[in-house]
Amino acid sequence: MSECPRTADYLPWLDTELRRDPYPFYARALEEAPVSLDEDGAIVLTKYDDLMHYGRLPSVIIAPEWEKAGAWSVLLDAAIGHDEPNHTRLKRLTSKWLTPKRIREWVKITEAVTDEILDRVDTDGVIDGSDLAVEATHRTICHLLQVPDDEIDEVRRHMRQAMPMLSAVPSPADIEACTEAHIYLQNRTAALIERSRAQPGSGLVDDLLQAQDRGELTEAETLATLLFFYFVGHMDASYLISSGLKLFASRPDLFETFRSDPDSRQAMVAELVRFDAPEPVITRATTEDLNIHGYRVPAGTTLRLMLGAANRDPDIYSNPHEFDHTRPPEQSRNLTFSFGSHSCQGRLLAEAEIKAVWERIGARYSRVEVVAEPEMMLTDASRHYLTLPLRLHS
């Protein structure tokens, strides 16, 4: 392993420039060090084909990585934290809520909430795009779950506290903040379960509780699954909505195309998902020795799979750093919502929400303007808009 390039020479996780714009760093790693050795012994992979191959091996698993995630280890009891066969067992219990037919139902909520928000905009057109994106997507998830949507600000605040823990290099303060945030996250989730027990309905929470009563779910699995949907379910979609609005502000031609050409809209969503991954890295663990391009990788090694880098792999995408929604189908695929059995089952809903919010804005306004520098919370592992001050022009 001594010959393996050092990750720190290419991807310095704490570097403020890498966190602000990781793509120049990814490009250099893709060219010079597609496989590298991190300071904690992890192997970092950047190439699309390597992620697709090594990330899908039966000997490469996910559970050990959640065990190291501090308070986020609660998700060991959700589908996202399980390997087979329990991963598929848990995923099947929620998949019927995310079929194309059900998504068409949920996205009507996204549209209605977006219209409600836009009705509140003053004649000057000023709005915070990040607030809009979070409210529209979180309230959609709450409707799916059939739980109250009255704590959006608290949800957002505590998620900001909790997410930096997932960095490759969390600080002691990040770990402590995540632990504190999870007191709220888990108490809120337990309260929602208690509410649904007392006031049964017909949402996903009720479905999970019925499965638990039948012995198909443990109490811990119910809590972890609900926590994931309620707190995490809006995050990637809301980030991408904001990212797209910022792109439309800098590229008015793209917004005009989106508004005037309905056939282009899904391709624009897919290209943005490739172009700006909200969570640009996932981790896995090896259970057998591997040989990756001549480097011996012992069992028990962490693999850092750089989704954001793979999404701009020049061996897969022509002009990978250009936003181009006219790419051929074979270049529209991406890894932002993961891959294999662990691909995100909420991907179709997220993409539908993104499209719906942009469409409702495009139906009323012809131009998007950024009126102040957005505030962002950025780590090597996740990207979040805190503010996105916009003016919407009729």
ChimeraX attribute file (.defattr): number of C-alpha atoms within 10 A of each C-alpha:
attribute: neighborCount
match mode: 1-to-1
recipient: residues
	/A:1	11
	/A:2	7
	/A:3	9
	/A:4	15
	/A:5	18
	/A:6	18
	/A:7	22
	/A:8	13
	/A:9	13
	/A:10	20
	/A:11	22
	/A:12	18
	/A:13	19
	/A:14	15
	/A:15	12
	/A:16	13
	/A:17	13
	/A:18	19
	/A:19	20
	/A:20	14
	/A:21	12
	/A:22	20
	/A:23	18
	/A:24	15
	/A:25	17
	/A:26	24
	/A:27	21
	/A:28	14
	/A:29	23
	/A:30	22
	/A:31	12
	/A:32	12
	/A:33	22
	/A:34	23
	/A:35	22
	/A:36	26
	/A:37	24
	/A:38	21
	/A:39	11
	/A:40	10
	/A:41	14
	/A:42	20
	/A:43	24
	/A:44	25
	/A:45	28
	/A:46	27
	/A:47	27
	/A:48	24
	/A:49	14
	/A:50	17
	/A:51	22
	/A:52	16
	/A:53	10
	/A:54	18
	/A:55	26
	/A:56	16
	/A:57	12
	/A:58	12
	/A:59	15
	/A:60	22
	/A:61	22
	/A:62	22
	/A:63	19
	/A:64	20
	/A:65	17
	/A:66	21
	/A:67	15
	/A:68	11
	/A:69	18
	/A:70	17
	/A:71	21
	/A:72	19
	/A:73	17
	/A:74	21
	/A:75	22
	/A:76	22
	/A:77	23
	/A:78	23
	/A:79	23
	/A:80	22
	/A:81	22
	/A:82	22
	/A:83	18
	/A:84	13
	/A:85	8
	/A:86	14
	/A:87	17
	/A:88	16
	/A:89	14
	/A:90	21
	/A:91	19
	/A:92	13
	/A:93	16
	/A:94	17
	/A:95	12
	/A:96	12
	/A:97	19
	/A:98	18
	/A:99	15
	/A:100	13
	/A:101	10
	/A:102	13
	/A:103	19
	/A:104	14
	/A:105	13
	/A:106	21
	/A:107	24
	/A:108	15
	/A:109	21
	/A:110	27
	/A:111	22
	/A:112	16
	/A:113	20
	/A:114	22
	/A:115	16
	/A:116	12
	/A:117	16
	/A:118	17
	/A:119	9
	/A:120	10
	/A:121	14
	/A:122	9
	/A:123	9
	/A:124	10
	/A:125	16
	/A:126	16
	/A:127	21
	/A:128	18
	/A:129	26
	/A:130	25
	/A:131	20
	/A:132	19
	/A:133	28
	/A:134	23
	/A:135	21
	/A:136	28
	/A:137	30
	/A:138	26
	/A:139	22
	/A:140	25
	/A:141	24
	/A:142	21
	/A:143	17
	/A:144	22
	/A:145	23
	/A:146	19
	/A:147	20
	/A:148	12
	/A:149	15
	/A:150	10
	/A:151	10
	/A:152	15
	/A:153	12
	/A:154	12
	/A:155	19
	/A:156	20
	/A:157	12
	/A:158	19
	/A:159	19
	/A:160	16
	/A:161	19
	/A:162	23
	/A:163	24
	/A:164	24
	/A:165	24
	/A:166	24
	/A:167	18
	/A:168	19
	/A:169	17
	/A:170	18
	/A:171	12
	/A:172	10
	/A:173	12
	/A:174	19
	/A:175	20
	/A:176	16
	/A:177	19
	/A:178	25
	/A:179	18
	/A:180	15
	/A:181	20
	/A:182	20
	/A:183	13
	/A:184	15
	/A:185	21
	/A:186	17
	/A:187	13
	/A:188	17
	/A:189	21
	/A:190	17
	/A:191	11
	/A:192	21
	/A:193	21
	/A:194	12
	/A:195	13
	/A:196	19
	/A:197	14
	/A:198	9
	/A:199	9
	/A:200	15
	/A:201	14
	/A:202	11
	/A:203	16
	/A:204	22
	/A:205	26
	/A:206	19
	/A:207	18
	/A:208	24
	/A:209	21
	/A:210	14
	/A:211	15
	/A:212	16
	/A:213	12
	/A:214	10
	/A:215	10
	/A:216	16
	/A:217	20
	/A:218	16
	/A:219	14
	/A:220	14
	/A:221	20
	/A:222	23
	/A:223	24
	/A:224	25
	/A:225	24
	/A:226	22
	/A:227	23
	/A:228	18
	/A:229	19
	/A:230	23
	/A:231	20
	/A:232	17
	/A:233	20
	/A:234	26
	/A:235	20
	/A:236	25
	/A:237	27
	/A:238	28
	/A:239	24
	/A:240	27
	/A:241	28
	/A:242	25
	/A:243	23
	/A:244	23
	/A:245	25
	/A:246	19
	/A:247	18
	/A:248	20
	/A:249	20
	/A:250	14
	/A:251	14
	/A:252	15
	/A:253	12
	/A:254	19
	/A:255	24
	/A:256	14
	/A:257	14
	/A:258	22
	/A:259	20
	/A:260	13
	/A:261	10
	/A:262	11
	/A:263	10
	/A:264	15
	/A:265	20
	/A:266	15
	/A:267	19
	/A:268	23
	/A:269	23
	/A:270	17
	/A:271	21
	/A:272	19
	/A:273	28
	/A:274	24
	/A:275	23
	/A:276	20
	/A:277	24
	/A:278	24
	/A:279	22
	/A:280	23
	/A:281	25
	/A:282	19
	/A:283	22
	/A:284	24
	/A:285	21
	/A:286	22
	/A:287	16
	/A:288	14
	/A:289	13
	/A:290	17
	/A:291	10
	/A:292	13
	/A:293	9
	/A:294	10
	/A:295	16
	/A:296	12
	/A:297	20
	/A:298	13
	/A:299	14
	/A:300	16
	/A:301	19
	/A:302	24
	/A:303	26
	/A:304	23
	/A:305	25
	/A:306	24
	/A:307	27
	/A:308	28
	/A:309	29
	/A:310	31
	/A:311	27
	/A:312	26
	/A:313	22
	/A:314	17
	/A:315	13
	/A:316	18
	/A:317	19
	/A:318	14
	/A:319	12
	/A:320	19
	/A:321	15
	/A:322	11
	/A:323	16
	/A:324	17
	/A:325	18
	/A:326	12
	/A:327	15
	/A:328	12
	/A:329	8
	/A:330	9
	/A:331	16
	/A:332	20
	/A:333	16
	/A:334	23
	/A:335	22
	/A:336	26
	/A:337	21
	/A:338	21
	/A:339	15
	/A:340	12
	/A:341	14
	/A:342	19
	/A:343	13
	/A:344	15
	/A:345	18
	/A:346	20
	/A:347	16
	/A:348	15
	/A:349	24
	/A:350	26
	/A:351	19
	/A:352	21
	/A:353	30
	/A:354	27
	/A:355	23
	/A:356	22
	/A:357	26
	/A:358	23
	/A:359	18
	/A:360	18
	/A:361	20
	/A:362	19
	/A:363	12
	/A:364	14
	/A:365	16
	/A:366	14
	/A:367	19
	/A:368	23
	/A:369	19
	/A:370	21
	/A:371	15
	/A:372	11
	/A:373	10
	/A:374	16
	/A:375	13
	/A:376	13
	/A:377	15
	/A:378	20
	/A:379	26
	/A:380	25
	/A:381	22
	/A:382	18
	/A:383	23
	/A:384	22
	/A:385	20
	/A:386	19
	/A:387	18
	/A:388	24
	/A:389	19
	/A:390	22
	/A:391	21
	/A:392	23
	/A:393	14
	/A:394	14
